[in-house]
Amino acid sequence: MHTILLSSLLLSVVLASALPTLDSEKDLKKTGFGLGQSHHGLTLLKWYAKTCLDKNEKSLCNPVAGAYGFHWYENRDKLLPGLNGKKNTTAYYTLGNLRSPHAEQLPCYVRKDYNCTQPQSNQDRVLVEYTKVNKMISNIFISEHYNKKKTYRIGLKLLAFLKKLVSRFYIKI
């Protein structure tokens, strides 16, 4: 099963290769995602890696149910790769709009710098490709309010780093 999962994830990497893939802490830092006063993206990403994924990338948070402010992302602007025939079983969901219904379920430390008068304090997003049948996450992306130039795929090495980092202690990258 692990081989099948790994093959599936590698295929997803190839399909999502139009977007830059972040494989390390250094890659993530270079993007500036979630950094700066009143941004919540980096904290949101670390929280998501720790709370919403098991060791096999199975989703522990159901994005379809809308918990934590998750909602369906239609991808009309083609920000993310096409789902190529998987539309009946797979969809994109987005997390991070702090004004979405149920976003108040996110921990206070994720929402603490939100200021409704500063648009940049609500622009960071985590997007996931979710397969409803097996509840698996095939891809994770980060974006500054759906800006193609500021959208990146999270690679497996970086995801593993984030999971280890946040499972041991909470530090600021």
C-alpha positions as protocol buffer text, in pm:
chain_id: "A"
residue {
  index: 1
  type: MET
  ca { x: 0 y: 0 z: 0 }
}
residue {
  index: 2
  type: HIS
  ca { x: 287 y: 236 z: 83 }
}
residue {
  index: 3
  type: THR
  ca { x: 431 y: 183 z: -269 }
}
residue {
  index: 4
  type: ILE
  ca { x: 96 y: 263 z: -429 }
}
residue {
  index: 5
  type: LEU
  ca { x: 63 y: 577 z: -217 }
}
residue {
  index: 6
  type: LEU
  ca { x: 415 y: 688 z: -302 }
}
residue {
  index: 7
  type: SER
  ca { x: 355 y: 625 z: -674 }
}
residue {
  index: 8
  type: SER
  ca { x: 32 y: 823 z: -656 }
}
residue {
  index: 9
  type: LEU
  ca { x: 207 y: 1113 z: -484 }
}
residue {
  index: 10
  type: LEU
  ca { x: 492 y: 1110 z: -737 }
}
residue {
  index: 11
  type: LEU
  ca { x: 241 y: 1120 z: -1023 }
}
residue {
  index: 12
  type: SER
  ca { x: 76 y: 1415 z: -851 }
}
residue {
  index: 13
  type: VAL
  ca { x: 414 y: 1590 z: -835 }
}
residue {
  index: 14
  type: VAL
  ca { x: 455 y: 1552 z: -1211 }
}
residue {
  index: 15
  type: LEU
  ca { x: 102 y: 1677 z: -1279 }
}
residue {
  index: 16
  type: ALA
  ca { x: 146 y: 1974 z: -1048 }
}
residue {
  index: 17
  type: SER
  ca { x: 490 y: 2064 z: -1179 }
}
residue {
  index: 18
  type: ALA
  ca { x: 367 y: 2380 z: -1354 }
}
residue {
  index: 19
  type: LEU
  ca { x: 389 y: 2544 z: -1013 }
}
residue {
  index: 20
  type: PRO
  ca { x: 718 y: 2570 z: -826 }
}
residue {
  index: 21
  type: THR
  ca { x: 759 y: 2299 z: -563 }
}
residue {
  index: 22
  type: LEU
  ca { x: 899 y: 2390 z: -224 }
}
residue {
  index: 23
  type: ASP
  ca { x: 1111 y: 2106 z: -84 }
}
residue {
  index: 24
  type: SER
  ca { x: 1287 y: 2267 z: 207 }
}
residue {
  index: 25
  type: GLU
  ca { x: 1263 y: 2522 z: 484 }
}
residue {
  index: 26
  type: LYS
  ca { x: 1500 y: 2740 z: 279 }
}
residue {
  index: 27
  type: ASP
  ca { x: 1267 y: 2724 z: -24 }
}
residue {
  index: 28
  type: LEU
  ca { x: 972 y: 2822 z: 193 }
}
residue {
  index: 29
  type: LYS
  ca { x: 1158 y: 3114 z: 351 }
}
residue {
  index: 30
  type: LYS
  ca { x: 1257 y: 3247 z: 7 }
}
residue {
  index: 31
  type: THR
  ca { x: 889 y: 3285 z: -89 }
}
residue {
  index: 32
  type: GLY
  ca { x: 811 y: 3507 z: 209 }
}
residue {
  index: 33
  type: PHE
  ca { x: 479 y: 3324 z: 247 }
}
residue {
  index: 34
  type: GLY
  ca { x: 309 y: 3403 z: 573 }
}
residue {
  index: 35
  type: LEU
  ca { x: 593 y: 3618 z: 695 }
}
residue {
  index: 36
  type: GLY
  ca { x: 560 y: 3974 z: 812 }
}
residue {
  index: 37
  type: GLN
  ca { x: 332 y: 4155 z: 1046 }
}
residue {
  index: 38
  type: SER
  ca { x: -31 y: 4041 z: 1039 }
}
residue {
  index: 39
  type: HIS
  ca { x: 22 y: 3741 z: 810 }
}
residue {
  index: 40
  type: HIS
  ca { x: -107 y: 3402 z: 922 }
}
residue {
  index: 41
  type: GLY
  ca { x: -4 y: 3168 z: 638 }
}
residue {
  index: 42
  type: LEU
  ca { x: 304 y: 3010 z: 788 }
}
residue {
  index: 43
  type: THR
  ca { x: 131 y: 2941 z: 1117 }
}
residue {
  index: 44
  type: LEU
  ca { x: -172 y: 2807 z: 925 }
}
residue {
  index: 45
  type: LEU
  ca { x: 46 y: 2574 z: 717 }
}
residue {
  index: 46
  type: LYS
  ca { x: 225 y: 2435 z: 1023 }
}
residue {
  index: 47
  type: TRP
  ca { x: -106 y: 2389 z: 1204 }
}
residue {
  index: 48
  type: TYR
  ca { x: -255 y: 2211 z: 900 }
}
residue {
  index: 49
  type: ALA
  ca { x: 43 y: 1973 z: 869 }
}
residue {
  index: 50
  type: LYS
  ca { x: 19 y: 1881 z: 1237 }
}
residue {
  index: 51
  type: THR
  ca { x: -357 y: 1866 z: 1283 }
}
residue {
  index: 52
  type: CYS
  ca { x: -511 y: 1765 z: 954 }
}
residue {
  index: 53
  type: LEU
  ca { x: -281 y: 1495 z: 812 }
}
residue {
  index: 54
  type: ASP
  ca { x: -186 y: 1153 z: 936 }
}
residue {
  index: 55
  type: LYS
  ca { x: 147 y: 989 z: 846 }
}
residue {
  index: 56
  type: ASN
  ca { x: 8 y: 860 z: 514 }
}
residue {
  index: 57
  type: GLU
  ca { x: -140 y: 1197 z: 405 }
}
residue {
  index: 58
  type: LYS
  ca { x: -490 y: 1084 z: 492 }
}
residue {
  index: 59
  type: SER
  ca { x: -704 y: 1380 z: 587 }
}
residue {
  index: 60
  type: LEU
  ca { x: -798 y: 1406 z: 952 }
}
residue {
  index: 61
  type: CYS
  ca { x: -998 y: 1723 z: 881 }
}
residue {
  index: 62
  type: ASN
  ca { x: -1288 y: 1687 z: 640 }
}
residue {
  index: 63
  type: PRO
  ca { x: -1273 y: 1985 z: 404 }
}
residue {
  index: 64
  type: VAL
  ca { x: -1613 y: 1893 z: 255 }
}
residue {
  index: 65
  type: ALA
  ca { x: -1778 y: 1955 z: 594 }
}
residue {
  index: 66
  type: GLY
  ca { x: -1643 y: 2311 z: 609 }
}
residue {
  index: 67
  type: ALA
  ca { x: -1469 y: 2279 z: 945 }
}
residue {
  index: 68
  type: TYR
  ca { x: -1205 y: 2545 z: 1022 }
}
residue {
  index: 69
  type: GLY
  ca { x: -1335 y: 2756 z: 732 }
}
residue {
  index: 70
  type: PHE
  ca { x: -1254 y: 2506 z: 457 }
}
residue {
  index: 71
  type: HIS
  ca { x: -1455 y: 2563 z: 142 }
}
residue {
  index: 72
  type: TRP
  ca { x: -1461 y: 2431 z: -211 }
}
residue {
  index: 73
  type: TYR
  ca { x: -1221 y: 2599 z: -453 }
}
residue {
  index: 74
  type: GLU
  ca { x: -1356 y: 2597 z: -807 }
}
residue {
  index: 75
  type: ASN
  ca { x: -1021 y: 2676 z: -974 }
}
residue {
  index: 76
  type: ARG
  ca { x: -1193 y: 2884 z: -1246 }
}
residue {
  index: 77
  type: ASP
  ca { x: -880 y: 3092 z: -1293 }
}
residue {
  index: 78
  type: LYS
  ca { x: -670 y: 2776 z: -1348 }
}
residue {
  index: 79
  type: LEU
  ca { x: -442 y: 2866 z: -1060 }
}
residue {
  index: 80
  type: LEU
  ca { x: -394 y: 2495 z: -982 }
}
residue {
  index: 81
  type: PRO
  ca { x: -340 y: 2203 z: -1222 }
}
residue {
  index: 82
  type: GLY
  ca { x: -653 y: 2055 z: -1380 }
}
residue {
  index: 83
  type: LEU
  ca { x: -806 y: 1751 z: -1214 }
}
residue {
  index: 84
  type: ASN
  ca { x: -813 y: 1559 z: -1544 }
}
residue {
  index: 85
  type: GLY
  ca { x: -1112 y: 1329 z: -1515 }
}
residue {
  index: 86
  type: LYS
  ca { x: -1095 y: 1303 z: -1135 }
}
residue {
  index: 87
  type: LYS
  ca { x: -1365 y: 1570 z: -1087 }
}
residue {
  index: 88
  type: ASN
  ca { x: -1625 y: 1322 z: -962 }
}
residue {
  index: 89
  type: THR
  ca { x: -1404 y: 1200 z: -679 }
}
residue {
  index: 90
  type: THR
  ca { x: -1149 y: 1475 z: -627 }
}
residue {
  index: 91
  type: ALA
  ca { x: -1179 y: 1846 z: -565 }
}
residue {
  index: 92
  type: TYR
  ca { x: -978 y: 2142 z: -444 }
}
residue {
  index: 93
  type: TYR
  ca { x: -1054 y: 2302 z: -109 }
}
residue {
  index: 94
  type: THR
  ca { x: -911 y: 2619 z: 39 }
}
residue {
  index: 95
  type: LEU
  ca { x: -838 y: 2718 z: 396 }
}
residue {
  index: 96
  type: GLY
  ca { x: -726 y: 3048 z: 542 }
}
residue {
  index: 97
  type: ASN
  ca { x: -1000 y: 3302 z: 475 }
}
residue {
  index: 98
  type: LEU
  ca { x: -1051 y: 3418 z: 831 }
}
residue {
  index: 99
  type: ARG
  ca { x: -1393 y: 3558 z: 741 }
}
residue {
  index: 100
  type: SER
  ca { x: -1526 y: 3220 z: 620 }
}
residue {
  index: 101
  type: PRO
  ca { x: -1795 y: 3042 z: 820 }
}
residue {
  index: 102
  type: HIS
  ca { x: -1632 y: 2825 z: 1089 }
}
residue {
  index: 103
  type: ALA
  ca { x: -1288 y: 2992 z: 1055 }
}
residue {
  index: 104
  type: GLU
  ca { x: -1325 y: 3077 z: 1423 }
}
residue {
  index: 105
  type: GLN
  ca { x: -1259 y: 2705 z: 1485 }
}
residue {
  index: 106
  type: LEU
  ca { x: -896 y: 2765 z: 1391 }
}
residue {
  index: 107
  type: PRO
  ca { x: -675 y: 2803 z: 1698 }
}
residue {
  index: 108
  type: CYS
  ca { x: -634 y: 3153 z: 1838 }
}
residue {
  index: 109
  type: TYR
  ca { x: -260 y: 3152 z: 1758 }
}
residue {
  index: 110
  type: VAL
  ca { x: -345 y: 3115 z: 1386 }
}
residue {
  index: 111
  type: ARG
  ca { x: -603 y: 3397 z: 1390 }
}
residue {
  index: 112
  type: LYS
  ca { x: -437 y: 3631 z: 1642 }
}
residue {
  index: 113
  type: ASP
  ca { x: -293 y: 3886 z: 1397 }
}
residue {
  index: 114
  type: TYR
  ca { x: -607 y: 3920 z: 1184 }
}
residue {
  index: 115
  type: ASN
  ca { x: -711 y: 4280 z: 1137 }
}
residue {
  index: 116
  type: CYS
  ca { x: -1019 y: 4341 z: 920 }
}
residue {
  index: 117
  type: THR
  ca { x: -887 y: 4685 z: 822 }
}
residue {
  index: 118
  type: GLN
  ca { x: -564 y: 4539 z: 676 }
}
residue {
  index: 119
  type: PRO
  ca { x: -631 y: 4324 z: 367 }
}
residue {
  index: 120
  type: GLN
  ca { x: -286 y: 4160 z: 385 }
}
residue {
  index: 121
  type: SER
  ca { x: -382 y: 4005 z: 719 }
}
residue {
  index: 122
  type: ASN
  ca { x: -627 y: 3775 z: 540 }
}
residue {
  index: 123
  type: GLN
  ca { x: -456 y: 3691 z: 212 }
}
residue {
  index: 124
  type: ASP
  ca { x: -267 y: 3369 z: 294 }
}
residue {
  index: 125
  type: ARG
  ca { x: -425 y: 3042 z: 181 }
}
residue {
  index: 126
  type: VAL
  ca { x: -358 y: 2670 z: 204 }
}
residue {
  index: 127
  type: LEU
  ca { x: -522 y: 2474 z: -78 }
}
residue {
  index: 128
  type: VAL
  ca { x: -556 y: 2097 z: -86 }
}
residue {
  index: 129
  type: GLU
  ca { x: -647 y: 1839 z: -346 }
}
residue {
  index: 130
  type: TYR
  ca { x: -882 y: 1607 z: -161 }
}
residue {
  index: 131
  type: THR
  ca { x: -1011 y: 1268 z: -277 }
}
residue {
  index: 132
  type: LYS
  ca { x: -1347 y: 1201 z: -113 }
}
residue {
  index: 133
  type: VAL
  ca { x: -1346 y: 822 z: -158 }
}
residue {
  index: 134
  type: ASN
  ca { x: -1033 y: 747 z: 43 }
}
residue {
  index: 135
  type: LYS
  ca { x: -1004 y: 1083 z: 224 }
}
residue {
  index: 136
  type: MET
  ca { x: -652 y: 1136 z: 90 }
}
residue {
  index: 137
  type: ILE
  ca { x: -471 y: 1461 z: 24 }
}
residue {
  index: 138
  type: SER
  ca { x: -285 y: 1434 z: -308 }
}
residue {
  index: 139
  type: ASN
  ca { x: -136 y: 1783 z: -318 }
}
residue {
  index: 140
  type: ILE
  ca { x: -96 y: 2080 z: -87 }
}
residue {
  index: 141
  type: PHE
  ca { x: -45 y: 2431 z: -217 }
}
residue {
  index: 142
  type: ILE
  ca { x: 9 y: 2771 z: -58 }
}
residue {
  index: 143
  type: SER
  ca { x: -94 y: 3097 z: -215 }
}
residue {
  index: 144
  type: GLU
  ca { x: -114 y: 3466 z: -142 }
}
residue {
  index: 145
  type: HIS
  ca { x: -480 y: 3523 z: -224 }
}
residue {
  index: 146
  type: TYR
  ca { x: -473 y: 3312 z: -541 }
}
residue {
  index: 147
  type: ASN
  ca { x: -189 y: 3502 z: -705 }
}
residue {
  index: 148
  type: LYS
  ca { x: -29 y: 3268 z: -963 }
}
residue {
  index: 149
  type: LYS
  ca { x: 314 y: 3425 z: -906 }
}
residue {
  index: 150
  type: LYS
  ca { x: 280 y: 3364 z: -530 }
}
residue {
  index: 151
  type: THR
  ca { x: 141 y: 3008 z: -548 }
}
residue {
  index: 152
  type: TYR
  ca { x: 357 y: 2706 z: -467 }
}
residue {
  index: 153
  type: ARG
  ca { x: 323 y: 2333 z: -424 }
}
residue {
  index: 154
  type: ILE
  ca { x: 445 y: 2189 z: -93 }
}
residue {
  index: 155
  type: GLY
  ca { x: 686 y: 1903 z: -162 }
}
residue {
  index: 156
  type: LEU
  ca { x: 700 y: 1582 z: 38 }
}
residue {
  index: 157
  type: LYS
  ca { x: 1033 y: 1670 z: 206 }
}
residue {
  index: 158
  type: LEU
  ca { x: 903 y: 2005 z: 326 }
}
residue {
  index: 159
  type: LEU
  ca { x: 578 y: 1848 z: 445 }
}
residue {
  index: 160
  type: ALA
  ca { x: 773 y: 1588 z: 644 }
}
residue {
  index: 161
  type: PHE
  ca { x: 987 y: 1866 z: 794 }
}
residue {
  index: 162
  type: LEU
  ca { x: 680 y: 2066 z: 896 }
}
residue {
  index: 163
  type: LYS
  ca { x: 518 y: 1762 z: 1057 }
}
residue {
  index: 164
  type: LYS
  ca { x: 830 y: 1683 z: 1259 }
}
residue {
  index: 165
  type: LEU
  ca { x: 883 y: 2046 z: 1351 }
}
residue {
  index: 166
  type: VAL
  ca { x: 538 y: 2107 z: 1483 }
}
residue {
  index: 167
  type: SER
  ca { x: 496 y: 1770 z: 1646 }
}
residue {
  index: 168
  type: ARG
  ca { x: 799 y: 1829 z: 1870 }
}
residue {
  index: 169
  type: PHE
  ca { x: 756 y: 2194 z: 1955 }
}
residue {
  index: 170
  type: TYR
  ca { x: 625 y: 2517 z: 1816 }
}
residue {
  index: 171
  type: ILE
  ca { x: 897 y: 2736 z: 1670 }
}
residue {
  index: 172
  type: LYS
  ca { x: 897 y: 3022 z: 1428 }
}
residue {
  index: 173
  type: ILE
  ca { x: 1061 y: 2948 z: 1092 }
}
